[in-house]
């Protein structure tokens, strides 16, 4: 087992992350911490634990790398003889049985290339497990898993911290994560499941930390998750779905997407928001459809005008938010 943590200025939480690896009931692991030119005490913390445990090594990048590039670089440093790779973010940590349970699931079916599990975030269990006829499952063919993810409003892949990946699937993909896709972890699942199968452990195995400095928090305001799902469908829909299924699901996804953009237009989102979405749509060869957006805005306005109370509340919230941003008090 090769455990990998890419980190930049993660000193606040890194100790918990490292100690959770050391505390694993499964002990046949090697741990690589990749410091992306941190300016805090990340390097000192990582080196301290490397001196305490010979299974831990620290790599320091020569130059700062963008987040996806750094994840790819970290994966390139995994152990050359590892059978499985477990990436864990420096903000997160694993429960003691995490590696043991995930390895057991993977070994139950040698064709499994991806194992996922539930995560705890605060007091909330994150992500959805796979179920069939009301009963939990631990195995799906790669094709079946991707079809369900694309056709249903479920998300059971989780985040890199909740994933265990077969190492050979990583080694044959350089880079493993798509550098231009912020949600490259989701895209990677659809990619590797073309040639492997999917396992799920119905147990909370990791703690997934949410705070305002994470990349997820910074991009949440851009509605990045929704555009990521549009991207995944556009790229892999025809791989896993029939043409009829793909067209139907595309209509549903884009209807949802433009409804979200309409709400953003009514909230007078700034240029950065719209540039982000134009850039992501351009990757798919799909320019922002202004006419479709205008129709969605008119539809949203009609709904709001049918409920004047909601419209007034939204305007009040908008004015209040602007006042806060300007640093002025508001009534």
N, C-alpha and C positions, 0 to 999 in steps of 0.2 A: 504494500500500500504506500503510495506517494501522496503525502498531504502537502498542499501548497497554499501560502497566504501572500498575495500581493498587498503592499501597504504603503500609504503615504500619510505622514503625520498622524499616525494611529496610536500614539502613545497612551492616550486616555483609556483605551479599551484593550490594547494589545495583550496585556498580562492575562486577562481573563481568557482570551482566545488561545494563547499558548498553553496555559495551564489546563484548559479543557482537552487539548490534544494529549498532553502528558498523562492525563487521568483516564484515558480510554482503556476499556477492558480488553480490547483487541490491541496487541502490542507490536505486531510485526509491521511497523511503519517507519518511514523516514520523512522528516519534515523540513521543507525549504521555505524560508521567509525571504521575500523579495522586497527590499526597501527601495522605494522609488524617489531617492534623493530627499528624504524627509529633513525638515528643519527643526523638529522637536526632539524628544528623547526616544524616538522609535528605535534607532540604531543601538543605543545603549541597552534598552530593554531586551531586544532580540539577542544581542551578543551575550547578555547575562545568562539567558536560558540556554544558549548554545554551549556555554562553558559548563553548565550543570548536566546536560544530557547530550551524549555523543550522537544521538539520532537527529539532532537539530543542527541545521546549517543556515547561515545568513549570507545572502547575496545582495550587494549594493549596486544599483544601476549607475553607470557612468554619467548618464544624462537623464533628465526627467522625461517620462513617457506619458502620453495621453492614457486615459483609464483603460480602454479596450486593448491598446497596444501593450500596456503593462501586464494585463491579464494573460495575453498571448505569450509574452516574454516569460512570465512566471511558469506557465504550463510547459514551455520549452525546457525548463530546468528541472522537471520532475525526474525521478530516478529512472535510469535507462532499463532496469530489469523489473519495474513495477508491473503488476497485473491490473491494478485499479488506481485511479487518481481521485482524491477528494480535495476540492478547492474550498477553503473557508475564508470568508472575509474577515479582516482584522477587527471589525466592529462586532462580530458575532462570536458565538461559542457553541460547542457540542455537548450534549449530555453524554455521560460515560459510556453508554451502550451504543452510541451512534455508529461507529465503524463496524463493530461486531454484527449489529443487526443488518446493516447495509450489505456487508460481505456475505452474510448468510443468504440474503435474498438473491444476490447476484449469482452465487454458486448453485442455487436451487435449479436454475436454468442457465446453462452455459452460453446460450444465445443472447442473454440480457446484456445490453450495452449501457443502459442508463437506469439507475435506481434513484427514486425520490422518496421523500417522507414529509410529514407535517412539520411545521415550524411554530414556535411560540414567539409572539411579538407583544410585549407588555403582558396583558392577561388574555390575549386573543390567540386562538389557534388559526394559523394562516395556511392557505392553499387547500385544495380539494383532493380527496382520495378517489381512486377509481372504484366504481361500483357497478354491479350487474344484477338486475332484478332485486335490488335492495340489499344485496350482500356485498361486503367488501371483497375486492380481489387483490392479489399481489402480483399478478402476471398478465400482460397483454402483449400480443404481437406488436411489433413496431408500427405496422400499418394501421392496426385497429386503434392503437393509442393516439396516433396523429389524426386519424379520421374523427375520433371523438373530440379531440381538442379543437379541431377546425369547425366541426358541425354544431357542437353544443357550447353553451356559455359556461364552460368549466375551464379551470386552469390548474392542472395537477403536476406541472413541471416544477413550479416553485422558482427558486433563485439558485445561483451557483452554490451557495452554502447548503442547500437542501439536496444537492445532486452528488451522486457517485458515478463516475464515468469509466468505462473500460479503457485502459491506457492505449491499446493499439489503435482505437478509434481516434484518439487525440493525435498520435504520432503521424498518422497518414494525412492529417489535415493541417497544412501550414499556410496561413495562420488558422488556428482552430476557430476563433471568434471573428466575425466579420467586422473590421475596424470602423466601417461607416454606419453600423447599426447599433444604437445605444442599447437595444434589447437583443444583443447578439446571443445571449444565453438561451433565449427562447428559440431563435433561429437555429442554433446548434442542435437543439433537440430534434427538430424536424429533419435535420440533415443526417445525424447519426442513426436515427431510427429507420432510415431507408435500408440499412443493412444489419440491424440488430433489433432486439426486443426490449420491452419496458417492464421494470419491476417497481413496486411501491410497498413501502413499509408503513402499515397503519399504526404509527406511533410517533409522538412528538420527539424528535431526535436532535433538533438544533434550536438555538435561540437566535431569532432574527431581529437585530436592533434597528429601530427607526429613530433617527434624529435629523435635525435640519441640515447637518453638514454632509450627509450621505448624498451620493449622486442621484439615488432614487428620489429623495426628498426635493432636491434641486430641480429635477425634471418633471415631478408630479404636476407642477403648476402649468406645464406645457401640454398636458394631456398626452404624454408620451406613450403610456401603456396602450391607449386605443390606436394610435398610429402604428405602434409596433405590431398589433394584431392584424391591422390592415396589410402591413408589409408581409407578415408571415403568410397570410391567405393568398396574397398576390403571387408570392414566390413559390409556395408549396401546394397551393390548392389543387392544381392540375396533376400534381404528383400523386396525391392521395384520394382525390374525389373524382366522381364522374363529371362530365361537362355540365350536365343539368344541375348537379349538386353545387358545383363551383359557381355557376352563374347565379343560382338562388342565394347562396351564402354571400356572394359579392354584393348583391343588391341589398341584403340585410346589413352587412357590415358598413357599406358606404352610406346607407341611410342613417345609421347610428352615428357614423363619423361626422357627416355634415350637420346633423342635429346638434352635435357637440360644438362644432365650429360656429353654428348660428348663435348658440348661447354665449360663446366667446366674443362674437361680434357685438352682441347687445351689451356685453360688459366692457366694450371698448378696449379690448386687449391691445397691448403695445406692438411695435414693429418686430421686436424679437420673437414674439409668439408666432406671428404670421410668417416670418422668415424661416423659422424652424419647420413649420408645416410645409411650406413651399419646397424647402430643401429635401425633406423626406419623401414627398410625393414625386419630386423630380427623379429620385433614385429608382422609382418604379415606372418612369416615363409617363407620369400622369400629372399634368399641371393642375393647379388649383382651379376648380370649375366655379367661376364667379357667378354664373347664372344659377347653378344648383345651390350655391351658398345663399344667393339672394332669395330664392324660393323658400329655403329652410328658415331664413330670418323672418320672412313674412308669415310663415306658418307659426313660428314661435311667438311672434308679436300678436297674432290672432289669439293664441292660447292665453297669453298674458292679459290681453284686453278683455277677455271673457272672465277674467278673475282680477279685477282692479286692486284688490287687497294685496295679492302677491306682487303685482307690478310696483306698488308703492313701497312695499318692503324691500324689494330688490334695489330700487332707487335710493332708499335710505342707506342700505348697506354699501352701495357704490360710493355715495357721498362720504360716508363715515370712513371707508377705506382710504379714499383720497386724502381726507383730512389727516389721518394717521400717518400716511406716507410723507405728507408735508411737514409733519411735526407740530401741527396746530390742534388745539382742543376742539371738540365738536359737541353739539347738544344732541 
